[in-house]
Amino acid sequence: MAVVATGGPEVVVVDLQRAAPRVRVALPVPATSVAVAADGTQAFAGAGAAVSAFPLDDGPAARAGEPAGAAPAGAGGAEPADEAVALRTSPDLGAPVTGLAGSPGGATLFVAAGRQLVLLDARDLRVLRASASAAWRSAWRARAAAGCSLSRCAVAASRSPPRPAACCAA
């Protein structure tokens, strides 16, 4: 599975084995970024000044227990169906979300929101830390000088098996 931000008020879940869209998940505002949890069980979408999370199901057994109103995409490239899921949403982060990356262990979600880096608990989307302190900004400047970035952490975490860069381990 892959999750794609459309730039509109939805994300599309793509079945990579069939190379076809599977479902659309409606969001309250346009999606600007997405990430998938390290274990593949949930996806995150940056939309406006918050992050929304929703479960990803995989396989026929999981589809059998899907929420009411969900339907798989039709075969042969048909439009994906709207997914009826209960979104979990983070508190307002104070600025538009422009990037997301999960930690390799899956417990933390790194969120670029405006000019700050916010760490969210991936399970309940509560804020663990924001980049407000000078010490925290200094630590991330040092990581950036070492070549670490949100996108590098996201790429490292997406490999199978995950091979996190040393600077992304936090």
C-alpha positions as CSV (number, residue, x, y, z in Angstrom):
1,M,0.0,0.0,0.0
2,A,1.0,3.6,-0.6
3,V,-0.8,6.8,0.4
4,V,-0.8,9.8,-1.8
5,A,-1.7,13.4,-0.9
6,T,-3.8,14.8,-3.7
7,G,-3.7,18.5,-2.8
8,G,-7.4,18.3,-2.3
9,P,-9.4,17.4,0.8
10,E,-8.6,13.7,0.4
11,V,-5.8,11.2,0.2
12,V,-5.7,8.1,-2.0
13,V,-4.6,4.7,-0.8
14,V,-3.0,2.8,-3.7
15,D,-2.7,-0.9,-4.0
16,L,0.9,-1.4,-5.3
17,Q,0.4,-5.0,-6.2
18,R,-2.4,-4.1,-8.6
19,A,-0.9,-0.7,-9.4
20,A,-4.4,0.8,-8.9
21,P,-6.1,3.2,-6.5
22,R,-7.9,1.3,-3.7
23,V,-9.8,3.9,-1.7
24,R,-10.1,7.7,-1.1
25,V,-10.2,9.0,2.4
26,A,-11.9,12.3,2.9
27,L,-10.2,15.0,5.0
28,P,-11.6,18.2,6.4
29,V,-9.1,20.4,4.4
30,P,-6.6,19.7,1.6
31,A,-3.8,17.3,2.3
32,T,-0.2,18.5,1.8
33,S,1.8,15.6,3.1
34,V,1.5,11.9,4.0
35,A,3.4,9.2,5.9
36,V,2.8,5.6,6.7
37,A,3.6,4.0,10.1
38,A,6.7,1.8,10.2
39,D,4.5,-1.3,10.8
40,G,2.1,-0.3,7.9
41,T,-1.0,-0.4,10.1
42,Q,-1.9,3.3,9.9
43,A,-1.3,6.3,7.7
44,F,-1.0,10.0,8.6
45,A,-2.0,13.0,6.5
46,G,-0.9,16.6,7.1
47,A,-4.0,18.7,6.3
48,G,-4.1,22.4,7.3
49,A,-2.5,23.0,10.7
50,A,-3.1,19.4,12.0
51,V,-2.3,15.8,11.3
52,S,-5.0,13.2,10.8
53,A,-4.5,9.4,11.2
54,F,-6.5,6.5,9.9
55,P,-6.0,2.8,9.8
56,L,-4.6,1.0,6.8
57,D,-6.0,-2.4,6.2
58,D,-4.3,-5.0,4.0
59,G,-5.6,-8.2,2.6
60,P,-9.1,-9.8,2.2
61,A,-9.4,-10.7,5.9
62,A,-8.9,-7.1,6.9
63,R,-11.3,-5.8,4.2
64,A,-14.0,-8.1,5.6
65,G,-14.0,-6.2,8.8
66,E,-13.9,-2.8,7.3
67,P,-16.0,0.1,8.6
68,A,-19.5,0.5,7.3
69,G,-19.7,2.5,4.0
70,A,-16.2,1.5,2.8
71,A,-15.8,-0.2,-0.5
72,P,-12.8,-1.4,-2.5
73,A,-12.0,0.3,-5.8
74,G,-13.4,-1.3,-8.9
75,A,-11.2,-3.5,-11.0
76,G,-9.7,-2.2,-14.3
77,G,-8.7,1.3,-13.1
78,A,-12.1,2.3,-11.9
79,E,-12.3,5.3,-9.5
80,P,-11.5,4.4,-5.9
81,A,-14.4,4.4,-3.5
82,D,-14.7,6.9,-0.7
83,E,-13.4,5.3,2.6
84,A,-15.7,5.8,5.6
85,V,-13.2,5.9,8.5
86,A,-13.0,7.7,11.8
87,L,-10.1,10.1,11.6
88,R,-8.1,10.8,14.6
89,T,-6.8,14.4,14.5
90,S,-3.9,16.1,16.3
91,P,-4.4,19.4,18.1
92,D,-3.9,22.5,16.0
93,L,-0.1,22.9,15.5
94,G,-0.3,26.6,14.9
95,A,1.0,26.6,11.3
96,P,0.3,24.6,8.1
97,V,1.8,21.1,8.0
98,T,4.3,20.8,5.2
99,G,6.0,17.5,5.9
100,L,5.7,14.3,7.9
101,A,8.0,11.4,8.7
102,G,7.7,8.5,11.1
103,S,10.5,7.4,13.4
104,P,11.9,3.9,12.4
105,G,10.5,2.4,15.6
106,G,7.1,3.9,14.8
107,A,6.4,5.5,18.1
108,T,7.0,9.1,17.0
109,L,5.8,11.2,14.1
110,F,8.0,14.2,13.0
111,V,5.9,17.1,11.7
112,A,7.2,20.2,9.9
113,A,4.6,22.9,10.6
114,G,5.6,26.3,9.6
115,R,9.1,27.0,10.8
116,Q,8.9,24.5,13.6
117,L,9.5,20.8,14.1
118,V,6.8,19.1,16.2
119,L,7.1,15.5,17.5
120,L,3.7,13.7,17.9
121,D,3.0,10.4,19.6
122,A,2.0,8.2,16.7
123,R,-0.6,6.4,18.8
124,D,-2.7,9.2,20.0
125,L,-1.3,12.3,18.1
126,R,-0.5,14.2,21.3
127,V,2.3,16.7,21.1
128,L,5.5,15.3,22.7
129,R,7.7,18.2,21.9
130,A,7.8,21.3,19.7
131,S,10.9,23.1,18.4
132,A,10.3,26.2,20.5
133,S,13.4,25.9,22.7
134,A,16.8,27.1,21.6
135,A,18.4,23.8,22.6
136,W,16.0,21.8,20.5
137,R,16.7,24.1,17.4
138,S,20.4,23.7,18.0
139,A,20.1,19.9,18.1
140,W,18.3,19.9,14.8
141,R,20.8,22.3,13.2
142,A,23.5,19.9,14.2
143,R,21.6,17.0,12.7
144,A,21.1,19.1,9.5
145,A,24.8,19.9,9.4
146,A,25.4,16.1,9.6
147,G,23.2,15.6,6.5
148,C,20.0,14.6,8.3
149,S,16.6,15.9,7.2
150,L,13.0,14.9,7.5
151,S,13.0,13.5,4.0
152,R,16.2,11.5,4.6
153,C,14.6,10.0,7.8
154,A,11.4,9.2,5.8
155,V,13.4,7.5,3.1
156,A,15.5,5.5,5.5
157,A,12.4,4.4,7.5
158,S,10.5,3.4,4.3
159,R,13.2,0.8,3.3
160,S,12.5,-2.8,3.8
161,P,13.9,-3.6,6.3
162,P,14.1,-0.1,7.7
163,R,17.7,1.2,7.8
164,P,17.6,4.4,9.7
165,A,20.3,6.9,9.4
166,A,22.1,7.4,12.7
167,C,20.9,11.0,13.0
168,C,17.2,9.9,12.6
169,A,17.2,7.5,15.6
170,A,15.7,10.0,18.1
